[in-house]
Amino acid sequence: MQFIHISTARVMLNSGDSVDISIWKPAGSILEFHNVISLRYSFYGGWRNVKLINFAECRRIRVICIFCVNNLSVFL
C-alpha cells in the first residue's frame, strides 16, 4: 500500500484532473466516488465541492474525511 501526504492529495484534487476518492461518512461508513473533479475549496471551512462526472452531481465533502485518492492512502 502506498501513502501520500494530505498536501499532495490537495494538489491532485486542485489539478483539475478527474480522480477517485474514498471518504468516511459521520456514521463510519465509507463512500467511494469515481471520476470526481474538484470545483471549489474552502481552506478555513475545511470543505470541498466536487462534481461526480458520471452522474453530473455536485457534493460538498469535508476534506478531513478523505482517506484515499487514486488508491493512495492519505495521511496527515
PyMOL Python script that loads the backbone (N, CA, C, O; Angstrom):
from pymol import cmd

cmd.read_pdbstr("""\
ATOM      1  N   MET A   1       0.839  -1.173   0.000  1.00  0.00           N
ATOM      2  CA  MET A   1       0.000   0.000   0.000  1.00  0.00           C
ATOM      3  C   MET A   1       0.888   1.241   0.000  1.00  0.00           C
ATOM      4  O   MET A   1       1.874   1.304   0.734  1.00  0.00           O
ATOM      5  N   GLN A   2       0.541   2.209  -0.811  1.00  0.00           N
ATOM      6  CA  GLN A   2       1.315   3.440  -0.898  1.00  0.00           C
ATOM      7  C   GLN A   2       0.580   4.566  -0.186  1.00  0.00           C
ATOM      8  O   GLN A   2      -0.648   4.561  -0.103  1.00  0.00           O
ATOM      9  N   PHE A   3       1.336   5.529   0.325  1.00  0.00           N
ATOM     10  CA  PHE A   3       0.774   6.624   1.099  1.00  0.00           C
ATOM     11  C   PHE A   3       1.193   7.960   0.493  1.00  0.00           C
ATOM     12  O   PHE A   3       2.263   8.082  -0.104  1.00  0.00           O
ATOM     13  N   ILE A   4       0.326   8.961   0.661  1.00  0.00           N
ATOM     14  CA  ILE A   4       0.651  10.333   0.266  1.00  0.00           C
ATOM     15  C   ILE A   4       0.227  11.272   1.390  1.00  0.00           C
ATOM     16  O   ILE A   4      -0.673  10.957   2.167  1.00  0.00           O
ATOM     17  N   HIS A   5       0.879  12.421   1.468  1.00  0.00           N
ATOM     18  CA  HIS A   5       0.547  13.426   2.463  1.00  0.00           C
ATOM     19  C   HIS A   5      -0.698  14.181   2.017  1.00  0.00           C
ATOM     20  O   HIS A   5      -0.989  14.239   0.822  1.00  0.00           O
ATOM     21  N   ILE A   6      -1.431  14.756   2.956  1.00  0.00           N
ATOM     22  CA  ILE A   6      -2.650  15.490   2.649  1.00  0.00           C
ATOM     23  C   ILE A   6      -2.377  16.656   1.691  1.00  0.00           C
ATOM     24  O   ILE A   6      -3.235  16.999   0.878  1.00  0.00           O
ATOM     25  N   SER A   7      -1.201  17.262   1.780  1.00  0.00           N
ATOM     26  CA  SER A   7      -0.872  18.365   0.868  1.00  0.00           C
ATOM     27  C   SER A   7      -0.731  17.866  -0.570  1.00  0.00           C
ATOM     28  O   SER A   7      -1.105  18.572  -1.506  1.00  0.00           O
ATOM     29  N   THR A   8      -0.199  16.666  -0.756  1.00  0.00           N
ATOM     30  CA  THR A   8      -0.108  16.063  -2.086  1.00  0.00           C
ATOM     31  C   THR A   8      -1.497  15.720  -2.605  1.00  0.00           C
ATOM     32  O   THR A   8      -1.774  15.880  -3.794  1.00  0.00           O
ATOM     33  N   ALA A   9      -2.369  15.250  -1.721  1.00  0.00           N
ATOM     34  CA  ALA A   9      -3.753  14.957  -2.116  1.00  0.00           C
ATOM     35  C   ALA A   9      -4.455  16.234  -2.559  1.00  0.00           C
ATOM     36  O   ALA A   9      -5.218  16.213  -3.526  1.00  0.00           O
ATOM     37  N   ARG A  10      -4.210  17.349  -1.868  1.00  0.00           N
ATOM     38  CA  ARG A  10      -4.801  18.631  -2.263  1.00  0.00           C
ATOM     39  C   ARG A  10      -4.324  19.049  -3.650  1.00  0.00           C
ATOM     40  O   ARG A  10      -5.113  19.544  -4.455  1.00  0.00           O
ATOM     41  N   VAL A  11      -3.055  18.856  -3.929  1.00  0.00           N
ATOM     42  CA  VAL A  11      -2.514  19.188  -5.252  1.00  0.00           C
ATOM     43  C   VAL A  11      -3.184  18.339  -6.322  1.00  0.00           C
ATOM     44  O   VAL A  11      -3.524  18.846  -7.392  1.00  0.00           O
ATOM     45  N   MET A  12      -3.375  17.060  -6.047  1.00  0.00           N
ATOM     46  CA  MET A  12      -4.031  16.168  -7.002  1.00  0.00           C
ATOM     47  C   MET A  12      -5.473  16.609  -7.252  1.00  0.00           C
ATOM     48  O   MET A  12      -5.945  16.584  -8.389  1.00  0.00           O
ATOM     49  N   LEU A  13      -6.166  17.011  -6.194  1.00  0.00           N
ATOM     50  CA  LEU A  13      -7.552  17.447  -6.335  1.00  0.00           C
ATOM     51  C   LEU A  13      -7.652  18.803  -7.035  1.00  0.00           C
ATOM     52  O   LEU A  13      -8.591  19.038  -7.796  1.00  0.00           O
ATOM     53  N   ASN A  14      -6.705  19.684  -6.787  1.00  0.00           N
ATOM     54  CA  ASN A  14      -6.728  21.022  -7.391  1.00  0.00           C
ATOM     55  C   ASN A  14      -6.253  21.030  -8.839  1.00  0.00           C
ATOM     56  O   ASN A  14      -6.386  22.047  -9.519  1.00  0.00           O
ATOM     57  N   SER A  15      -5.709  19.935  -9.321  1.00  0.00           N
ATOM     58  CA  SER A  15      -5.133  19.901 -10.668  1.00  0.00           C
ATOM     59  C   SER A  15      -6.184  20.009 -11.768  1.00  0.00           C
ATOM     60  O   SER A  15      -5.858  20.386 -12.893  1.00  0.00           O
ATOM     61  N   GLY A  16      -7.434  19.686 -11.465  1.00  0.00           N
ATOM     62  CA  GLY A  16      -8.482  19.728 -12.478  1.00  0.00           C
ATOM     63  C   GLY A  16      -8.686  18.405 -13.187  1.00  0.00           C
ATOM     64  O   GLY A  16      -9.614  18.262 -13.982  1.00  0.00           O
ATOM     65  N   ASP A  17      -7.830  17.438 -12.909  1.00  0.00           N
ATOM     66  CA  ASP A  17      -7.975  16.098 -13.487  1.00  0.00           C
ATOM     67  C   ASP A  17      -8.972  15.300 -12.654  1.00  0.00           C
ATOM     68  O   ASP A  17      -9.145  15.554 -11.462  1.00  0.00           O
ATOM     69  N   SER A  18      -9.622  14.339 -13.291  1.00  0.00           N
ATOM     70  CA  SER A  18     -10.559  13.503 -12.539  1.00  0.00           C
ATOM     71  C   SER A  18      -9.783  12.503 -11.689  1.00  0.00           C
ATOM     72  O   SER A  18      -8.770  11.952 -12.121  1.00  0.00           O
ATOM     73  N   VAL A  19     -10.270  12.281 -10.488  1.00  0.00           N
ATOM     74  CA  VAL A  19      -9.634  11.369  -9.547  1.00  0.00           C
ATOM     75  C   VAL A  19     -10.709  10.482  -8.921  1.00  0.00           C
ATOM     76  O   VAL A  19     -11.903  10.759  -9.030  1.00  0.00           O
ATOM     77  N   ASP A  20     -10.269   9.426  -8.275  1.00  0.00           N
ATOM     78  CA  ASP A  20     -11.144   8.572  -7.481  1.00  0.00           C
ATOM     79  C   ASP A  20     -10.834   8.846  -6.017  1.00  0.00           C
ATOM     80  O   ASP A  20      -9.668   8.868  -5.623  1.00  0.00           O
ATOM     81  N   ILE A  21     -11.876   9.056  -5.204  1.00  0.00           N
ATOM     82  CA  ILE A  21     -11.658   9.332  -3.785  1.00  0.00           C
ATOM     83  C   ILE A  21     -12.544   8.422  -2.941  1.00  0.00           C
ATOM     84  O   ILE A  21     -13.605   7.973  -3.374  1.00  0.00           O
ATOM     85  N   SER A  22     -12.078   8.168  -1.737  1.00  0.00           N
ATOM     86  CA  SER A  22     -12.853   7.445  -0.733  1.00  0.00           C
ATOM     87  C   SER A  22     -12.929   8.333   0.492  1.00  0.00           C
ATOM     88  O   SER A  22     -11.925   8.910   0.912  1.00  0.00           O
ATOM     89  N   ILE A  23     -14.131   8.446   1.071  1.00  0.00           N
ATOM     90  CA  ILE A  23     -14.317   9.288   2.256  1.00  0.00           C
ATOM     91  C   ILE A  23     -15.099   8.515   3.310  1.00  0.00           C
ATOM     92  O   ILE A  23     -15.843   7.582   3.006  1.00  0.00           O
ATOM     93  N   TRP A  24     -14.905   8.936   4.563  1.00  0.00           N
ATOM     94  CA  TRP A  24     -15.687   8.404   5.662  1.00  0.00           C
ATOM     95  C   TRP A  24     -16.906   9.279   5.864  1.00  0.00           C
ATOM     96  O   TRP A  24     -16.806  10.505   5.825  1.00  0.00           O
ATOM     97  N   LYS A  25     -18.064   8.658   6.080  1.00  0.00           N
ATOM     98  CA  LYS A  25     -19.270   9.370   6.469  1.00  0.00           C
ATOM     99  C   LYS A  25     -19.279   9.496   7.992  1.00  0.00           C
ATOM    100  O   LYS A  25     -18.569   8.754   8.671  1.00  0.00           O
ATOM    101  N   PRO A  26     -20.072  10.426   8.544  1.00  0.00           N
ATOM    102  CA  PRO A  26     -20.090  10.588  10.006  1.00  0.00           C
ATOM    103  C   PRO A  26     -20.463   9.312  10.766  1.00  0.00           C
ATOM    104  O   PRO A  26     -20.003   9.113  11.890  1.00  0.00           O
ATOM    105  N   ALA A  27     -21.280   8.455  10.180  1.00  0.00           N
ATOM    106  CA  ALA A  27     -21.679   7.214  10.852  1.00  0.00           C
ATOM    107  C   ALA A  27     -20.593   6.144  10.797  1.00  0.00           C
ATOM    108  O   ALA A  27     -20.719   5.102  11.440  1.00  0.00           O
ATOM    109  N   GLY A  28     -19.520   6.394  10.031  1.00  0.00           N
ATOM    110  CA  GLY A  28     -18.422   5.442   9.949  1.00  0.00           C
ATOM    111  C   GLY A  28     -18.411   4.623   8.679  1.00  0.00           C
ATOM    112  O   GLY A  28     -17.458   3.884   8.434  1.00  0.00           O
ATOM    113  N   SER A  29     -19.446   4.736   7.865  1.00  0.00           N
ATOM    114  CA  SER A  29     -19.450   4.003   6.598  1.00  0.00           C
ATOM    115  C   SER A  29     -18.554   4.715   5.585  1.00  0.00           C
ATOM    116  O   SER A  29     -18.154   5.861   5.791  1.00  0.00           O
ATOM    117  N   ILE A  30     -18.252   4.037   4.513  1.00  0.00           N
ATOM    118  CA  ILE A  30     -17.320   4.546   3.504  1.00  0.00           C
ATOM    119  C   ILE A  30     -18.059   4.814   2.201  1.00  0.00           C
ATOM    120  O   ILE A  30     -18.851   3.991   1.743  1.00  0.00           O
ATOM    121  N   LEU A  31     -17.789   5.980   1.606  1.00  0.00           N
ATOM    122  CA  LEU A  31     -18.295   6.311   0.280  1.00  0.00           C
ATOM    123  C   LEU A  31     -17.123   6.330  -0.691  1.00  0.00           C
ATOM    124  O   LEU A  31     -16.071   6.891  -0.386  1.00  0.00           O
ATOM    125  N   GLU A  32     -17.298   5.726  -1.843  1.00  0.00           N
ATOM    126  CA  GLU A  32     -16.271   5.754  -2.888  1.00  0.00           C
ATOM    127  C   GLU A  32     -16.842   6.480  -4.092  1.00  0.00           C
ATOM    128  O   GLU A  32     -17.893   6.114  -4.617  1.00  0.00           O
ATOM    129  N   PHE A  33     -16.134   7.512  -4.518  1.00  0.00           N
ATOM    130  CA  PHE A  33     -16.537   8.285  -5.688  1.00  0.00           C
ATOM    131  C   PHE A  33     -15.497   8.096  -6.781  1.00  0.00           C
ATOM    132  O   PHE A  33     -14.297   8.192  -6.525  1.00  0.00           O
ATOM    133  N   HIS A  34     -15.954   7.828  -7.998  1.00  0.00           N
ATOM    134  CA  HIS A  34     -15.066   7.646  -9.137  1.00  0.00           C
ATOM    135  C   HIS A  34     -15.292   8.784 -10.135  1.00  0.00           C
ATOM    136  O   HIS A  34     -16.412   9.274 -10.283  1.00  0.00           O
ATOM    137  N   ASN A  35     -14.234   9.195 -10.808  1.00  0.00           N
ATOM    138  CA  ASN A  35     -14.281  10.294 -11.784  1.00  0.00           C
ATOM    139  C   ASN A  35     -14.838  11.561 -11.162  1.00  0.00           C
ATOM    140  O   ASN A  35     -15.900  12.047 -11.551  1.00  0.00           O
ATOM    141  N   VAL A  36     -14.112  12.083 -10.199  1.00  0.00           N
ATOM    142  CA  VAL A  36     -14.507  13.283  -9.461  1.00  0.00           C
ATOM    143  C   VAL A  36     -13.593  14.434  -9.860  1.00  0.00           C
ATOM    144  O   VAL A  36     -12.384  14.256 -10.014  1.00  0.00           O
ATOM    145  N   ILE A  37     -14.183  15.623 -10.027  1.00  0.00           N
ATOM    146  CA  ILE A  37     -13.415  16.843 -10.271  1.00  0.00           C
ATOM    147  C   ILE A  37     -13.720  17.808  -9.136  1.00  0.00           C
ATOM    148  O   ILE A  37     -14.881  18.008  -8.779  1.00  0.00           O
ATOM    149  N   SER A  38     -12.676  18.405  -8.568  1.00  0.00           N
ATOM    150  CA  SER A  38     -12.860  19.378  -7.503  1.00  0.00           C
ATOM    151  C   SER A  38     -13.222  20.727  -8.121  1.00  0.00           C
ATOM    152  O   SER A  38     -12.546  21.202  -9.033  1.00  0.00           O
ATOM    153  N   LEU A  39     -14.294  21.337  -7.617  1.00  0.00           N
ATOM    154  CA  LEU A  39     -14.750  22.617  -8.146  1.00  0.00           C
ATOM    155  C   LEU A  39     -14.331  23.789  -7.275  1.00  0.00           C
ATOM    156  O   LEU A  39     -13.829  24.790  -7.785  1.00  0.00           O
ATOM    157  N   ARG A  40     -14.530  23.678  -5.977  1.00  0.00           N
ATOM    158  CA  ARG A  40     -14.247  24.781  -5.074  1.00  0.00           C
ATOM    159  C   ARG A  40     -13.719  24.215  -3.773  1.00  0.00           C
ATOM    160  O   ARG A  40     -14.104  23.125  -3.351  1.00  0.00           O
ATOM    161  N   TYR A  41     -12.825  24.976  -3.136  1.00  0.00           N
ATOM    162  CA  TYR A  41     -12.191  24.519  -1.915  1.00  0.00           C
ATOM    163  C   TYR A  41     -12.172  25.652  -0.905  1.00  0.00           C
ATOM    164  O   TYR A  41     -11.778  26.769  -1.239  1.00  0.00           O
ATOM    165  N   SER A  42     -12.589  25.384   0.326  1.00  0.00           N
ATOM    166  CA  SER A  42     -12.536  26.357   1.410  1.00  0.00           C
ATOM    167  C   SER A  42     -11.527  25.880   2.441  1.00  0.00           C
ATOM    168  O   SER A  42     -11.780  24.928   3.179  1.00  0.00           O
ATOM    169  N   PHE A  43     -10.383  26.548   2.485  1.00  0.00           N
ATOM    170  CA  PHE A  43      -9.335  26.163   3.422  1.00  0.00           C
ATOM    171  C   PHE A  43      -9.802  26.352   4.858  1.00  0.00           C
ATOM    172  O   PHE A  43      -9.610  25.468   5.693  1.00  0.00           O
ATOM    173  N   TYR A  44     -10.415  27.495   5.155  1.00  0.00           N
ATOM    174  CA  TYR A  44     -10.838  27.784   6.522  1.00  0.00           C
ATOM    175  C   TYR A  44     -12.095  27.021   6.912  1.00  0.00           C
ATOM    176  O   TYR A  44     -12.277  26.696   8.086  1.00  0.00           O
ATOM    177  N   GLY A  45     -12.959  26.731   5.959  1.00  0.00           N
ATOM    178  CA  GLY A  45     -14.163  25.965   6.243  1.00  0.00           C
ATOM    179  C   GLY A  45     -13.910  24.473   6.317  1.00  0.00           C
ATOM    180  O   GLY A  45     -14.661  23.744   6.964  1.00  0.00           O
ATOM    181  N   GLY A  46     -12.852  24.012   5.655  1.00  0.00           N
ATOM    182  CA  GLY A  46     -12.494  22.602   5.691  1.00  0.00           C
ATOM    183  C   GLY A  46     -13.334  21.727   4.780  1.00  0.00           C
ATOM    184  O   GLY A  46     -13.410  20.518   4.999  1.00  0.00           O
ATOM    185  N   TRP A  47     -13.965  22.297   3.772  1.00  0.00           N
ATOM    186  CA  TRP A  47     -14.783  21.510   2.858  1.00  0.00           C
ATOM    187  C   TRP A  47     -14.357  21.748   1.421  1.00  0.00           C
ATOM    188  O   TRP A  47     -13.613  22.678   1.111  1.00  0.00           O
ATOM    189  N   ARG A  48     -14.850  20.881   0.561  1.00  0.00           N
ATOM    190  CA  ARG A  48     -14.525  20.944  -0.856  1.00  0.00           C
ATOM    191  C   ARG A  48     -15.775  20.549  -1.643  1.00  0.00           C
ATOM    192  O   ARG A  48     -16.421  19.549  -1.329  1.00  0.00           O
ATOM    193  N   ASN A  49     -16.114  21.336  -2.664  1.00  0.00           N
ATOM    194  CA  ASN A  49     -17.190  20.957  -3.580  1.00  0.00           C
ATOM    195  C   ASN A  49     -16.586  20.111  -4.687  1.00  0.00           C
ATOM    196  O   ASN A  49     -15.580  20.485  -5.288  1.00  0.00           O
ATOM    197  N   VAL A  50     -17.200  18.978  -4.948  1.00  0.00           N
ATOM    198  CA  VAL A  50     -16.731  18.089  -6.007  1.00  0.00           C
ATOM    199  C   VAL A  50     -17.886  17.777  -6.947  1.00  0.00           C
ATOM    200  O   VAL A  50     -19.052  17.796  -6.553  1.00  0.00           O
ATOM    201  N   LYS A  51     -17.540  17.490  -8.188  1.00  0.00           N
ATOM    202  CA  LYS A  51     -18.534  17.107  -9.185  1.00  0.00           C
ATOM    203  C   LYS A  51     -18.273  15.673  -9.598  1.00  0.00           C
ATOM    204  O   LYS A  51     -17.162  15.321  -9.993  1.00  0.00           O
ATOM    205  N   LEU A  52     -19.307  14.847  -9.504  1.00  0.00           N
ATOM    206  CA  LEU A  52     -19.232  13.468  -9.956  1.00  0.00           C
ATOM    207  C   LEU A  52     -19.544  13.461 -11.448  1.00  0.00           C
ATOM    208  O   LEU A  52     -20.687  13.697 -11.840  1.00  0.00           O
ATOM    209  N   ILE A  53     -18.560  13.198 -12.269  1.00  0.00           N
ATOM    210  CA  ILE A  53     -18.712  13.307 -13.720  1.00  0.00           C
ATOM    211  C   ILE A  53     -19.749  12.327 -14.252  1.00  0.00           C
ATOM    212  O   ILE A  53     -20.553  12.690 -15.111  1.00  0.00           O
ATOM    213  N   ASN A  54     -19.747  11.111 -13.765  1.00  0.00           N
ATOM    214  CA  ASN A  54     -20.657  10.088 -14.291  1.00  0.00           C
ATOM    215  C   ASN A  54     -22.122  10.412 -14.033  1.00  0.00           C
ATOM    216  O   ASN A  54     -22.990  10.005 -14.806  1.00  0.00           O
ATOM    217  N   PHE A  55     -22.409  11.142 -12.955  1.00  0.00           N
ATOM    218  CA  PHE A  55     -23.788  11.407 -12.580  1.00  0.00           C
ATOM    219  C   PHE A  55     -24.176  12.876 -12.724  1.00  0.00           C
ATOM    220  O   PHE A  55     -25.332  13.225 -12.484  1.00  0.00           O
ATOM    221  N   ALA A  56     -23.242  13.744 -13.110  1.00  0.00           N
ATOM    222  CA  ALA A  56     -23.472  15.190 -13.217  1.00  0.00           C
ATOM    223  C   ALA A  56     -24.064  15.729 -11.915  1.00  0.00           C
ATOM    224  O   ALA A  56     -25.009  16.517 -11.927  1.00  0.00           O
ATOM    225  N   GLU A  57     -23.494  15.291 -10.797  1.00  0.00           N
ATOM    226  CA  GLU A  57     -23.979  15.666  -9.473  1.00  0.00           C
ATOM    227  C   GLU A  57     -22.857  16.347  -8.709  1.00  0.00           C
ATOM    228  O   GLU A  57     -21.698  15.947  -8.813  1.00  0.00           O
ATOM    229  N   CYS A  58     -23.199  17.380  -7.938  1.00  0.00           N
ATOM    230  CA  CYS A  58     -22.216  18.073  -7.112  1.00  0.00           C
ATOM    231  C   CYS A  58     -22.451  17.725  -5.647  1.00  0.00           C
ATOM    232  O   CYS A  58     -23.592  17.588  -5.208  1.00  0.00           O
ATOM    233  N   ARG A  59     -21.367  17.585  -4.900  1.00  0.00           N
ATOM    234  CA  ARG A  59     -21.447  17.290  -3.472  1.00  0.00           C
ATOM    235  C   ARG A  59     -20.428  18.122  -2.722  1.00  0.00           C
ATOM    236  O   ARG A  59     -19.390  18.495  -3.269  1.00  0.00           O
ATOM    237  N   ARG A  60     -20.730  18.408  -1.472  1.00  0.00           N
ATOM    238  CA  ARG A  60     -19.801  19.088  -0.576  1.00  0.00           C
ATOM    239  C   ARG A  60     -19.297  18.058   0.425  1.00  0.00           C
ATOM    240  O   ARG A  60     -20.083  17.410   1.116  1.00  0.00           O
ATOM    241  N   ILE A  61     -17.979  17.915   0.493  1.00  0.00           N
ATOM    242  CA  ILE A  61     -17.396  16.933   1.411  1.00  0.00           C
ATOM    243  C   ILE A  61     -16.388  17.624   2.319  1.00  0.00           C
ATOM    244  O   ILE A  61     -15.801  18.641   1.950  1.00  0.00           O
ATOM    245  N   ARG A  62     -16.194  17.068   3.501  1.00  0.00           N
ATOM    246  CA  ARG A  62     -15.191  17.588   4.423  1.00  0.00           C
ATOM    247  C   ARG A  62     -13.837  17.010   4.030  1.00  0.00           C
ATOM    248  O   ARG A  62     -13.705  15.805   3.814  1.00  0.00           O
ATOM    249  N   VAL A  63     -12.853  17.863   3.941  1.00  0.00           N
ATOM    250  CA  VAL A  63     -11.519  17.450   3.493  1.00  0.00           C
ATOM    251  C   VAL A  63     -10.903  16.449   4.458  1.00  0.00           C
ATOM    252  O   VAL A  63     -10.220  15.519   4.027  1.00  0.00           O
ATOM    253  N   ILE A  64     -11.125  16.618   5.731  1.00  0.00           N
ATOM    254  CA  ILE A  64     -10.521  15.736   6.728  1.00  0.00           C
ATOM    255  C   ILE A  64     -11.049  14.302   6.617  1.00  0.00           C
ATOM    256  O   ILE A  64     -10.423  13.370   7.123  1.00  0.00           O
ATOM    257  N   CYS A  65     -12.197  14.123   5.957  1.00  0.00           N
ATOM    258  CA  CYS A  65     -12.793  12.790   5.810  1.00  0.00           C
ATOM    259  C   CYS A  65     -12.239  12.013   4.620  1.00  0.00           C
ATOM    260  O   CYS A  65     -12.536  10.827   4.470  1.00  0.00           O
ATOM    261  N   ILE A  66     -11.444  12.656   3.778  1.00  0.00           N
ATOM    262  CA  ILE A  66     -10.846  11.973   2.627  1.00  0.00           C
ATOM    263  C   ILE A  66      -9.680  11.119   3.126  1.00  0.00           C
ATOM    264  O   ILE A  66      -8.747  11.635   3.741  1.00  0.00           O
ATOM    265  N   PHE A  67      -9.735   9.827   2.863  1.00  0.00           N
ATOM    266  CA  PHE A  67      -8.642   8.968   3.312  1.00  0.00           C
ATOM    267  C   PHE A  67      -7.957   8.217   2.175  1.00  0.00           C
ATOM    268  O   PHE A  67      -6.980   7.506   2.411  1.00  0.00           O
ATOM    269  N   CYS A  68      -8.455   8.361   0.938  1.00  0.00           N
ATOM    270  CA  CYS A  68      -7.847   7.670  -0.180  1.00  0.00           C
ATOM    271  C   CYS A  68      -8.085   8.457  -1.468  1.00  0.00           C
ATOM    272  O   CYS A  68      -9.223   8.820  -1.769  1.00  0.00           O
ATOM    273  N   VAL A  69      -7.022   8.723  -2.230  1.00  0.00           N
ATOM    274  CA  VAL A  69      -7.109   9.407  -3.510  1.00  0.00           C
ATOM    275  C   VAL A  69      -6.360   8.556  -4.533  1.00  0.00           C
ATOM    276  O   VAL A  69      -5.167   8.295  -4.380  1.00  0.00           O
ATOM    277  N   ASN A  70      -7.067   8.129  -5.571  1.00  0.00           N
ATOM    278  CA  ASN A  70      -6.482   7.267  -6.615  1.00  0.00           C
ATOM    279  C   ASN A  70      -5.768   6.047  -6.026  1.00  0.00           C
ATOM    280  O   ASN A  70      -4.657   5.710  -6.432  1.00  0.00           O
ATOM    281  N   ASN A  71      -6.417   5.401  -5.073  1.00  0.00           N
ATOM    282  CA  ASN A  71      -5.904   4.199  -4.400  1.00  0.00           C
ATOM    283  C   ASN A  71      -4.602   4.442  -3.642  1.00  0.00           C
ATOM    284  O   ASN A  71      -3.827   3.512  -3.418  1.00  0.00           O
ATOM    285  N   LEU A  72      -4.366   5.683  -3.249  1.00  0.00           N
ATOM    286  CA  LEU A  72      -3.225   6.035  -2.403  1.00  0.00           C
ATOM    287  C   LEU A  72      -3.776   6.511  -1.074  1.00  0.00           C
ATOM    288  O   LEU A  72      -4.575   7.447  -1.038  1.00  0.00           O
ATOM    289  N   SER A  73      -3.366   5.886   0.017  1.00  0.00           N
ATOM    290  CA  SER A  73      -3.842   6.273   1.344  1.00  0.00           C
ATOM    291  C   SER A  73      -3.283   7.632   1.722  1.00  0.00           C
ATOM    292  O   SER A  73      -2.109   7.918   1.485  1.00  0.00           O
ATOM    293  N   VAL A  74      -4.128   8.469   2.310  1.00  0.00           N
ATOM    294  CA  VAL A  74      -3.752   9.835   2.695  1.00  0.00           C
ATOM    295  C   VAL A  74      -3.460   9.867   4.178  1.00  0.00           C
ATOM    296  O   VAL A  74      -4.220   9.318   4.976  1.00  0.00           O
ATOM    297  N   PHE A  75      -2.343  10.517   4.561  1.00  0.00           N
ATOM    298  CA  PHE A  75      -2.036  10.705   5.972  1.00  0.00           C
ATOM    299  C   PHE A  75      -1.833  12.178   6.241  1.00  0.00           C
ATOM    300  O   PHE A  75      -1.556  12.956   5.328  1.00  0.00           O
ATOM    301  N   LEU A  76      -1.974  12.559   7.509  1.00  0.00           N
ATOM    302  CA  LEU A  76      -1.842  13.969   7.920  1.00  0.00           C
ATOM    303  C   LEU A  76      -0.422  14.308   8.284  1.00  0.00           C
ATOM    304  O   LEU A  76      -0.135  15.448   8.650  1.00  0.00           O
TER     305      LEU A  76
END
""", "prot")
cmd.dss("prot")
cmd.show_as("cartoon", "prot")
cmd.util.cbc("prot")
cmd.orient("prot")
